């Protein structure tokens, strides 16, 4: 009876925690790895899904190499998917749903909102509908928004069941001006416009120029990441795979830390860009990068032991 009681208590605890879905273009750069690790070590939330996002961009058509990958016949979502599976296995989290996402943007090159059906979009829809009455599924997107937009297009009834937190674009509080010429948004501008235009969709944006202040130093990472711990070895080796530089902007991690510690980020309600449906959305306008970095290292070093 005691064993059954413990199992029931664990079930109730899992049900009470905020349900979260992370959509990541994990193969793109380095900060995705750190963001995923940060999310998965936090027991305060129930991570129900980790989907893969593409990172298609024009350089893939004109350059021989994109970061560590040859661009000829490249399949970017396949790369992200393989890395998601690797990280989940390494952290003992393969029970978390990890469906493959869209291989391309929604719509066409000139616009449009035709969805890209994928296992990720369908699984996201399913998990949204599992959300208890009065609760939300929090969807955090740190890459192109193709999977999120496709899920909503395929089934708009999930809108009142989800809250969306996305990394992308630039926003300038002094002038209240938006700039969509940013990597994630360029990779699916149609998707970003679609979710901006969707009335009733709970949307919070972490602009790239705000995330910019969270920067990690290679030497600090080298000092803290014990190579005998598999996850730490993976996190540090990603530096060598992606860059020769000594500093990296942790764009994706900035959104994750702001999500977990709202007191470390200034959140304001702002108007969408002039060309989009007029409505207010949440926009982070500043972050406490130093404290965010401290929290990341404290939790990582405390909770990952092998």
Secondary structure, DSSP 8 states (H G I E B T S, - for coil): -HHHHHHHHHHHHHHHSEEEEEEE-TTSSSHHHHHHHHHHT-TTEEEEEEEE-----THHHH-SEETTEE-TT--HHHHHHHHHHHHHHHTT-TTSB-----SS-SSBTTB-------HHHHHHHHHHHTS-TT--EEEEE-S-SHHHHHHHHH-GGGGGGEEEEEE-SEEETTTTEEE--SHHHHTTHHHHHHHHH-TT-EEEEE-HHHHTT-EEEHHHHHHH--TTSHHHHHHHHHHHHH-SSSEEE-HHHHHHHHHH-GGGEEEEEEE--TTS---EEEEEEEE-HHHHHHHHHHHHHHH---
